[in-house]
Amino acid sequence: MYTLTGRGDYIIVGNKEGMELILTGNLTKGGFIANPDAIQSWHKNTEITPISQLEKEQIMTAIMQQTIHSPFKILFDETFFHEKS
């Protein structure tokens, strides 16, 4: 489970180790459409830990599952996936 804190056009995602990443995207009525390319590394103070493709997919899945029953959902913009295919 992640802590999710909204700040207008981005969401701060925190993990249990106290590290954070910033999801950029667009606020919509009832949710947030996140840019999956924003998931690159965890940050804690001056420490930066890169995120692998597998971990990125796990983070995205966990965030979507965590918000699926919430009135405020976080989804990932699939157009970013199709552009890279």
C-alpha positions in Angstrom: 0.0 0.0 0.0 1.2 3.5 -0.9 0.5 6.9 0.5 -1.0 9.1 -2.1 -1.0 12.9 -1.7 -2.5 15.1 -4.5 -1.0 18.5 -5.4 -2.9 19.8 -8.5 -1.2 18.4 -11.5 0.8 15.8 -9.7 0.5 13.1 -7.0 3.2 12.2 -4.5 3.5 8.4 -4.0 5.2 7.3 -0.8 6.3 3.7 0.0 6.8 2.0 3.4 10.5 2.8 3.3 9.7 6.6 3.3 10.8 7.1 -0.3 8.7 9.1 -2.7 8.1 9.5 -6.5 6.0 12.1 -8.3 3.3 11.1 -10.8 2.6 13.8 -13.2 -0.7 13.9 -15.1 -4.1 15.5 -15.4 -6.8 15.9 -12.7 -10.2 14.9 -14.0 -13.6 14.8 -12.5 -13.4 11.8 -10.1 -9.8 11.0 -10.6 -6.3 11.5 -12.0 -4.9 10.3 -15.3 -1.2 9.7 -14.6 1.7 9.6 -17.0 3.4 6.2 -16.6 6.7 7.6 -17.9 6.9 9.7 -14.7 7.7 6.5 -12.7 11.5 6.4 -12.9 13.0 6.6 -9.5 12.3 6.7 -5.7 13.6 9.7 -3.8 14.5 10.1 -0.1 16.5 13.1 0.9 19.5 13.0 -1.4 19.2 9.3 -2.2 17.8 8.3 -5.6 16.9 4.7 -6.3 16.0 3.7 -10.0 12.8 1.8 -10.6 13.0 -1.2 -12.9 10.3 -1.9 -15.5 8.9 -4.8 -13.4 8.7 -2.6 -10.3 7.1 0.2 -12.4 4.4 -2.2 -13.5 3.9 -3.4 -10.0 3.5 0.2 -8.7 1.0 1.0 -11.4 -1.1 -2.1 -10.7 -1.0 -1.5 -6.9 -2.0 2.1 -7.3 -4.9 1.3 -9.6 -6.1 -1.5 -7.3 -5.7 0.7 -4.2 -8.0 3.4 -5.7 -10.5 1.2 -7.7 -13.3 1.5 -5.1 -12.5 5.1 -4.2 -14.5 8.0 -5.6 -11.1 9.4 -6.7 -9.4 6.9 -9.0 -5.9 7.0 -10.3 -5.5 5.5 -13.8 -2.6 5.5 -16.2 -2.8 7.0 -19.7 -2.5 4.1 -22.1 -1.5 6.3 -25.0 2.0 6.5 -23.4 2.2 2.7 -23.7 1.1 2.6 -27.4 3.5 5.4 -28.4 6.5 3.1 -27.3 5.2 -0.1 -29.0 
